[in-house]
């Protein structure tokens, strides 16, 4: 443990008040676990661990020298500074104290999962990300299916360095966030061997309708959906009744999965006969919507959620929530005149009647 606090902690020890200790993603995972939501187990390298790494490596002054008087509107200069800083960080050693703490927790996670050298997702979790007034989501890195402690330590350094991507440097400058005041935590989370995965919004991102839940899905890991590399299947669920109102099955040409030979995550092409097959069954769509509704109630605001269906788990126990953060586009807009947020079945019926819609009797 550092003089300031723990270097490492379990997700289950965190909640939404742990933002400054473990960043937005990891605090949210702890909140979900404590709310009874099914989340793959894991632990966080805390911001104390991050700062200890910077102190031990003598990095602060060298990073500051690269950023001092940098004009963030100069894309070439920002990119050059980013590359120099990231090289410094990724070459720096992890102290024995921090490496031992990470190794101990990784071993305990592997034992808990009954999988030697359990494959994990190594996810960056910044203290300023996923906040209602500033979206840093996606500006730091995530690495999938990382097995073994040496690989984990290598990718932890890569996550630390991703706090200084050119995009993140420019964004912080534009938003007025001081670089030295933004710290990073890293989540080490048991990897779900996803049969299908994707994202879920507890409102309709196309029009801001808060009476709907929209779920996007593809085969394999969710990376293809999150990155926008594929047009996913889309399902629209009524938030009040949890009825599936609409499904659009897209032509999905690629997916991410584990290469059994290299034991690494890689991109595959979907066979033509599977490209227009529905990526997730209707029953799982409804269960996801139910979980999304509970998460929204827990946070009291519309949410942007990443999920997976684990092919190694039995039916009924195989849907996992990987991340959840406040939705930041429609949630920051004022409700327009004539738009009613449905809070109950009766509110929903009245809102539809007022807008001239036919109310189904089913």
Protein Blocks (a to p, Z undefined) as FASTA:
>chain_A
ZZkbcfbdcfklpcfklmmmnojklmmmmmmmmnopacdddddddfklmmmmmmmnommm
mmmmmmgopafklmklmmmmmmmmmmmmmmpccdfklmmmmmmmmmmmmmmnopghiacd
dddddfkgoiakbcfehkaccdehiehjklmmmmmmmmmmmmmgfklmmmmmmnopafkl
pccddddddddddfbgcdddfbdfknopakbccddddehjfklmmnopaccddddddfkl
opafbdcddddfbdcdddfklopacdddddfklmmgcfbdfklmmmmmmmmmmmmmmnop
acdddddddfkbcehilcccfbdcddfklmmpccdehiacdfbfklmmmmmmmnopacdf
ZZ
